[in-house]
Amino acid sequence: MNLINSELARQFDRLPPHSLEAERALLGSLLKIDGDAATVAKIRQMITADSFFQADHSIIYTEVLRLLDAGKVVDGTTLAEALKSRQLLEEVGGYAYLGEILTSVPHGVGALDYAGIIREKSLLRGLITIGNDMLRRAYGPLDGDAPDAMAMQFSARAAKLATTGKAHEVHRLADVAMEVFESRESGTVRRIPTGLESLDRIVGGLRVGGKTIVAARPGMGKSLLLKQIGLNLARRGVKFGVVSVEESRHKIAENALSNVSGVINNRIAFAKLSQDEWSELARGLGQLDGSTFYIVDSARRLTNIIAAAQILRAEYGCEVIGVDHVHIVDGETDEHREREISKISAELKWTWKDLGVAGIECAQLNRGSGRDRPTLASLRDSGSLEQDADTVILLHREDYFRPPGQPEDHIVEAIIAKNKDGATGVIPCHYDGARQRIADLPQTADPF
């Protein structure tokens, strides 16, 4: 018998995890389940031809599925004829081995159990492969990759492997509706307030498992809004993580110190502080002690960002995770940039859903429309960002365009351009760039 992948086999210093008995039993079961479409669908979801350790079994499994897809009866006779027509019968051991498979089980009742064993062994082999790749990379030249980046890449591969072949759960609408009713009744709504009341009145907070885009031209305050939301959440003990592709962790910390202390950010950056300002800064440092605001600033590639998000969720319990910003993420493809952004957007969307966190992604708008207020059309050139998002917030500041010396209104407009769960509108907020703050305006009118 042949291994399904001789290259894979050479990676192991001993016989890798497998169960030829389960593989034969599954194939025998498939020949006896008499067109049980539901069982076959579940098996196809759990394993693929690559899940088999033995090449013969992989070929037979593929041919069984081909017969089923063609609507033909699947038994020992039809399978043998199909294999013979493709000149594969002798390759899989001929009539004798098909007879051995056919008699390996008395019926098809245990098919799902056998498929589960095959999936488990395949996952173990996958983990060993990842481990071997890690050893080779760690012992070999780094090729420009820092060790921490390599660790994140392999973490992402392992996490992706864990979801391979997982059965999709089917939920009855009435049961889910009851869960929604009970969550509203108990006040445990799956949304997390941003801490900006005027914004929350429209969007209702950040949807867990959802995707919020904060998009703006350079200098409008998208990163500042993300950090402000993070600080608001951390003050309430909500765990927030940001994967910062653009800014270093030290810059984020400088901005946070300015925000909580009230000391002007530039003075912190250049250490030009009076004695009083040093005292205020020390008090601000105390406010950040024990903060549930976490930063990753070492991820640039998409796989590393996803791995960082998984770590923030699994090890630090983050309920909200931000990425700043998607337009400078390396999508690790050679595709046109618009298609690459679409891939990045889709991968992050599914990451937030899979992790059960609220995702916030900062995105760049082009400068093409001058000082005009941005619209969704400004985002439509950026792959599928708009269509993937549950909420799109566009930022605009008139102050950015005022000539020096003209009085400023210190307003940033949060334009809710898309909101799957409610209304759209424009929310004016107080913008204090010097102290890295965005806040509600006093007695903000209801935007509806």
C-alpha positions in Angstrom: 0.0 0.0 0.0 1.2 3.5 -0.7 1.2 6.5 1.6 -1.0 9.4 0.4 2.0 11.7 0.5 5.5 10.3 0.4 7.0 13.7 1.0 4.8 13.9 4.2 5.9 10.4 5.2 9.6 11.4 5.1 9.0 14.1 7.7 8.3 11.6 10.4 10.9 9.7 12.4 8.3 7.1 13.3 5.0 5.9 11.8 2.7 8.9 12.0 -0.8 8.9 13.6 -3.3 7.0 11.4 -6.0 4.3 11.6 -6.2 2.1 8.5 -9.0 0.2 10.2 -11.1 3.3 10.5 -10.3 4.3 6.9 -11.4 0.8 5.6 -14.5 0.9 7.9 -15.6 4.3 6.6 -15.2 3.2 3.0 -17.1 0.0 3.7 -19.8 2.0 5.4 -20.2 4.4 2.5 -20.9 1.3 0.3 -23.7 0.3 2.7 -25.5 3.5 3.8 -27.9 3.2 0.9 -28.0 6.8 -0.3 -28.2 8.5 3.2 -27.5 12.0 1.8 -27.5 13.7 5.2 -24.7 11.4 6.6 -22.7 11.7 3.4 -22.9 15.5 3.6 -21.6 15.5 7.2 -18.8 13.2 6.3 -17.8 15.4 3.4 -17.7 18.3 5.8 -15.5 16.5 8.2 -12.9 15.0 5.9 -11.5 15.3 2.4 -9.5 12.9 0.3 -6.3 14.4 1.8 -7.5 13.3 5.3 -6.7 9.6 4.5 -3.3 8.2 5.3 -3.3 5.6 2.6 -3.3 6.6 -1.0 -5.5 3.7 -2.1 -8.2 4.9 0.4 -8.0 8.4 -0.9 -8.6 7.2 -4.5 -11.5 5.0 -3.5 -13.1 7.8 -1.4 -12.8 10.2 -4.3 -14.5 7.7 -6.6 -17.3 7.1 -4.2 -18.1 10.8 -4.0 -17.9 11.0 -7.7 -20.5 8.3 -8.1 -22.8 9.9 -5.5 -22.5 13.3 -7.2 -23.6 11.6 -10.4 -26.7 10.2 -8.7 -25.6 6.6 -9.2 -26.0 3.6 -6.9 -22.8 3.1 -4.9 -21.9 -0.5 -4.1 -19.0 -2.9 -4.6 -20.0 -3.5 -8.3 -20.5 0.1 -9.4 -17.3 1.2 -7.5 -15.2 -1.5 -9.1 -16.5 -0.7 -12.6 -15.9 3.1 -12.1 -12.3 2.4 -10.9 -11.7 0.0 -13.8 -12.9 2.6 -16.3 -10.4 5.1 -14.9 -7.6 2.4 -14.9 -7.4 2.7 -11.1 -8.7 -0.7 -10.0 -5.3 -2.4 -9.9 -3.7 0.6 -8.3 -6.0 0.3 -5.3 -5.5 -3.5 -4.9 -8.0 -4.9 -7.3 -11.2 -6.8 -6.6 -9.6 -8.6 -3.7 -9.0 -5.4 -1.7 -12.4 -4.0 -2.6 -13.9 -7.2 -1.2 -11.9 -6.7 2.0 -13.2 -3.2 2.4 -16.8 -4.3 1.6 -16.7 -6.9 4.4 -14.9 -4.7 6.9 -18.2 -3.6 8.5 -21.7 -5.2 8.5 -23.6 -2.0 7.9 -23.1 1.8 7.5 -24.3 2.9 10.9 -20.9 3.9 12.3 -19.8 6.0 9.3 -19.7 9.3 11.2 -17.7 7.8 14.0 -15.1 6.4 11.6 -14.9 9.8 9.8 -14.3 11.4 13.2 -11.3 9.1 13.9 -9.9 9.8 10.4 -10.2 13.6 11.0 -8.5 13.3 14.4 -5.5 11.4 13.0 -5.3 13.8 10.0 -5.2 16.8 12.4 -2.4 15.1 14.4 -0.4 14.6 11.3 -1.0 18.3 10.4 0.3 19.4 13.8 3.4 17.3 13.3 4.0 18.8 9.9 3.7 22.3 11.4 6.1 21.4 14.1 8.6 20.0 11.6 8.3 23.2 9.5 8.9 25.2 12.7 12.1 23.2 13.4 13.4 23.7 9.9 12.7 27.5 10.0 14.1 27.9 13.5 17.4 26.0 12.6 17.7 27.5 9.2 18.2 31.1 7.9 15.5 33.5 9.0 15.0 35.0 5.5 14.1 38.4 7.0 11.5 37.0 9.4 12.0 37.9 13.1 11.4 35.0 15.5 8.3 36.6 17.0 6.8 37.0 13.5 7.5 33.4 12.7 5.9 32.3 16.0 2.7 34.2 15.0 2.6 32.7 11.5 2.8 29.1 12.9 0.2 30.0 15.6 -2.1 31.1 12.8 -1.5 27.8 10.9 -2.3 25.8 14.0 -5.4 27.8 14.7 -6.6 27.3 11.1 -5.9 23.6 11.3 -8.1 23.3 14.4 -11.1 24.5 12.5 -10.6 22.1 9.6 -13.5 19.7 9.2 -15.5 21.1 12.2 -19.2 20.3 11.8 -21.5 23.2 11.2 -24.1 23.5 13.8 -27.7 23.9 12.7 -29.9 26.0 14.9 -33.7 26.1 15.0 -34.9 29.7 14.5 -37.4 29.5 17.4 -34.6 28.5 19.8 -32.3 31.3 18.6 -35.2 33.8 18.9 -35.7 32.7 22.5 -32.0 33.3 23.2 -32.3 36.8 21.7 -35.5 37.4 23.8 -33.8 36.2 27.0 -30.7 38.3 26.4 -32.7 41.4 25.9 -34.8 40.7 28.9 -31.8 40.1 31.1 -29.9 43.1 29.6 -27.1 40.9 28.3 -27.2 42.3 24.8 -24.3 41.3 22.5 -23.1 44.8 22.0 -20.4 46.7 23.7 -20.8 50.5 24.2 -18.0 52.7 22.8 -18.2 55.1 25.7 -19.3 57.9 23.3 -23.0 58.2 24.1 -24.0 60.2 21.1 -22.4 57.5 18.8 -24.0 54.6 20.7 -27.4 56.1 20.4 -27.3 55.5 16.7 -25.1 52.3 16.3 -26.1 50.8 19.7 -22.4 50.0 20.5 -20.0 47.5 18.9 -21.6 44.3 17.7 -19.9 41.2 19.0 -18.8 39.1 16.0 -19.3 42.1 13.8 -17.1 44.4 11.8 -16.9 48.2 12.2 -14.9 50.3 9.7 -13.6 53.7 10.8 -12.5 55.4 7.6 -11.1 58.9 6.9 -8.5 60.8 4.9 -5.1 61.4 6.6 -5.3 63.7 9.6 -9.0 63.3 10.4 -8.5 61.3 13.5 -9.4 57.7 12.7 -6.5 56.3 14.8 -7.4 58.7 17.6 -11.0 57.5 17.6 -9.9 53.9 17.8 -7.6 54.6 20.8 -10.3 56.7 22.5 -12.8 53.9 22.2 -10.1 51.5 23.6 -9.5 53.8 26.6 -13.2 54.2 27.2 -13.6 50.4 27.2 -10.6 49.8 29.4 -11.9 52.3 32.0 -14.9 50.0 32.4 -12.8 46.9 32.6 -13.6 45.7 29.1 -10.6 44.1 27.6 -9.5 45.8 24.4 -6.6 44.9 22.0 -5.2 46.8 19.1 -3.0 45.4 16.4 -1.2 48.5 15.3 0.5 48.3 11.9 1.0 52.0 11.6 2.0 53.3 15.1 4.5 51.9 17.6 3.4 50.9 21.0 5.3 53.8 22.5 3.4 56.3 20.4 0.1 54.8 21.5 1.3 55.0 25.1 2.3 58.6 24.7 -1.1 59.4 23.3 -2.8 57.5 26.1 -0.8 59.4 28.7 -1.8 62.7 27.1 -5.5 61.6 27.0 -5.7 60.7 30.7 -3.4 63.4 32.1 -4.5 66.3 30.0 -0.8 67.2 29.3 -0.4 68.3 25.6 0.8 65.4 23.5 3.7 67.2 21.8 5.2 68.2 25.2 5.2 64.5 26.2 6.8 63.5 22.9 9.6 66.0 23.3 9.8 65.7 27.1 9.4 69.5 27.5 7.4 69.4 30.7 7.0 71.7 33.7 7.0 70.4 37.2 3.2 70.6 37.3 3.0 68.7 34.0 5.3 66.0 35.4 2.9 65.6 38.3 -0.1 65.4 36.0 1.7 62.8 33.9 2.5 60.7 37.0 -1.2 60.8 38.0 -2.1 59.8 34.4 0.3 56.9 34.7 -1.5 55.8 37.8 -4.8 55.8 36.0 -3.4 53.5 33.3 -2.1 51.1 36.0 -4.0 47.8 35.6 -5.5 48.9 32.3 -7.1 46.3 30.1 -5.8 47.9 27.0 -3.4 45.6 25.1 -1.1 46.5 22.1 0.6 44.4 19.4 2.8 46.4 17.2 4.9 43.7 15.6 2.4 42.3 13.1 2.3 43.6 9.5 1.4 40.5 7.4 -2.2 39.3 7.4 -1.4 35.9 8.8 0.5 37.6 11.7 -2.4 40.0 12.4 -4.9 37.1 12.6 -2.5 35.2 14.9 -2.1 38.3 17.1 -5.9 38.6 17.3 -6.2 35.0 18.3 -3.6 35.5 21.0 -5.4 38.7 22.2 -8.6 36.8 22.5 -7.4 33.4 23.9 -4.7 34.6 26.3 -5.9 38.1 27.3 -9.7 37.7 26.9 -10.1 40.8 24.6 -13.7 41.4 23.7 -12.9 44.2 21.2 -10.0 44.1 18.8 -8.9 46.9 16.5 -6.6 46.9 13.5 -4.9 50.2 12.5 -5.0 50.3 9.5 -6.0 47.8 6.8 -4.5 49.7 3.9 -1.0 49.1 5.0 -1.5 45.4 5.9 0.6 43.0 3.8 -1.9 40.6 2.3 0.8 38.3 1.2 -0.4 38.0 -2.4 0.7 39.2 -5.7 -2.8 40.3 -6.7 -3.9 43.8 -7.6 -4.1 45.9 -4.5 -7.9 46.3 -4.6 -8.3 42.5 -4.7 -5.8 42.1 -1.9 -7.7 44.6 0.3 -10.8 42.5 -0.4 -9.0 39.4 0.8 -7.8 41.2 3.9 -11.2 42.5 4.6 -12.9 39.1 4.2 -10.3 37.3 6.4 -10.7 39.8 9.2 -14.5 39.7 9.0 -14.4 35.9 9.5 -11.8 36.3 12.2 -14.0 38.6 14.3 -16.9 36.2 13.8 -14.9 33.1 14.7 -13.3 34.7 17.7 -16.6 36.1 19.0 -15.2 39.7 19.3 -16.2 43.1 18.1 -13.7 44.1 15.4 -12.9 47.7 14.5 -10.7 48.4 11.4 -9.3 51.7 10.5 -9.2 52.4 6.7 -7.7 55.2 4.6 -9.8 57.3 2.2 -8.1 59.0 -0.8 -7.6 62.7 -0.8 -9.3 63.2 -4.2 -12.4 65.0 -3.1 -10.6 67.8 -1.3 -12.4 69.2 1.7 -15.8 67.7 0.8 -17.4 65.4 3.4 -16.6 61.8 2.6 -19.4 59.4 1.5 -19.5 55.6 1.0 -18.4 56.2 -2.5 -15.0 57.3 -1.1 -14.7 53.8 0.3 -15.9 51.8 -2.6 -12.6 51.9 -4.4 -11.1 49.9 -1.4 -12.1 46.4 -2.3 -15.0 45.0 -0.4 -14.5 46.9 2.8 -17.9 48.6 2.6 -19.9 45.5 1.8 -18.1 43.4 4.5 -18.8 46.0 7.2 -21.8 46.0 9.6 -21.1 49.7 10.4 -19.1 52.3 8.5 -18.1 55.5 10.3 -16.5 58.2 8.2 -14.7 61.1 9.9 -14.5 64.7 8.7 -12.9 67.8 10.3 -13.3 71.2 8.8 -10.6 72.5 11.1 -8.1 70.4 9.1 -8.7 72.6 6.1 -8.7 76.1 7.8 -5.8 78.4 7.1 -3.5 79.0 10.0 -4.8 81.7 12.3 -8.5 81.2 11.7 -10.5 80.2 14.7 -11.2 76.4 15.0 -14.5 74.8 16.1 -12.7 71.6 17.5 -15.4 69.4 15.9 -15.0 66.0 14.3 -18.0 64.7 12.5 -18.6 61.0 12.8 -20.7 60.2 9.7 -22.6 57.0 10.2 -22.7 56.1 6.5 -23.7 52.5 6.9 -25.6 50.8 9.8 -27.1 47.4 9.2 -29.0 47.5 12.4 -30.4 51.0 12.4 -30.3 54.6 11.2 -27.5 56.6 9.6 -26.6 60.2 10.6 -23.9 62.7 11.5 -22.6 62.9 15.0 -20.6 66.0 15.9 -18.0 65.2 18.6 -15.5 67.4 20.5 -12.0 66.9 19.0 -8.9 67.8 21.1 -6.0 66.6 19.1 -3.5 68.3 21.4 -4.6 66.0 24.2 -5.5 63.1 22.0 -9.2 63.1 23.0 -12.5 62.7 21.3 -15.6 63.2 23.5 -19.3 63.8 23.3 -20.4 67.5 23.0 -22.3 68.9 26.0 -26.0 68.1 25.7 -25.6 66.6 22.2 -29.0 66.6 20.4 -30.5 63.2 19.6 -29.3 62.5 16.1 -32.5 60.8 15.0 
